[in-house]
């Protein structure tokens, strides 16, 4: 990623705010609709809760008052509530973007993470089933 992106440190990680996912810089990308501070808070939630899979991919939500709130729009400009974070260079430099698990199997949170969300009361078992089956679901 170009070094012109803004970054923030958290523990041993650097979080990169990718311009590609803001203000429709690229129509083939999803778009954040929350502030950079809220985006960073979603990253911290993912990191602190260890909602990480295979060390370099994680999923999170935008939580306000124990509710899951919209955080961005998918490529079809539909609202979404799940974000994916990746350390694509595998050197503790993360970036994230809103995802629609129905658009790509690679964007679907792994079952282990979904089960943790159910256990914490973040989503219901029914909602987890819909996500696993790629069905629409307002979490």
Secondary structure, 3 states (H helix, E strand, C coil): CCCCCEEEEECCEEEEECHHHCCCCCCCCCEECCCHHHHHHHHHHHHHHCCEECCCEEEEEEEECCEEECCEECCCCCEECEEEEECCCCCCEEEEEEECCCCCHHHCCCHHHHHHHHHCCCCCHHHHHHHHCCCCCCC
